[in-house]
Amino acid sequence: MLDITLLRKDLDSVIARLQKRKTPQAFLDVAQFTALRQNAKPCRSAPKCCKPSATA
């Protein structure tokens, strides 16, 4: 199992360690993870923009 905290703090070392395994794991989509992290940053700084409206 991957530790989300470690992924957030040191993604490069996690990728390097996964690639060193005898059978590398292909389940970590680095591009998608990075894009999700970039999209989440505005929500942490201004949570009102990301909350669903009550009328939805």
N, C-alpha and C positions, 0 to 999 in steps of 0.2 A: 504494500500500500504506500502511496506517496503522501508525504506530509505537506499540507497546503502552506503551512508557515515557512517551511524550507523552500518551497517553490517560489513564494513571494520574495523571500530574502536573498536567495542565491540560486536562481534558475540555471545559470551556466554550469555550476558544479553538479546539479542534479542531472542535467543532460549528459555531462561528461561521464558521470558514474553509471548512468543507464546504458551508455554506449559501450562501456567496458565489460558489461556482462557477457557471459557465454552466448546467451540468446537475448539480444537487445530487445527492449520493450518498445513496441510501436504505438502504444496507446496514448502517449503524451503528444498532443498536437501543439507544438510550441507556438506557431503562428496564431492559432485560435486562442490559446491561453493568454498570450501577450495582448491580443486585441480585446479580450474580455477585461483584462486588467486596466487597459487604457480607458475603456468605456465606464468602468466602475469608479475611477478617480473623481469625475465630476459629481457623482452621487454622494461620495463621502464628504466632499467639501460643501455641497449645497443640496442636502437631502430633500428639500421641498420639490426640486425639479423632477425627481425620480419617483415620487409617491403617486400612486394612481388617484385620480380624482374620484370624489364620492358619487358623481353622476354617471360614471362608467358602468 
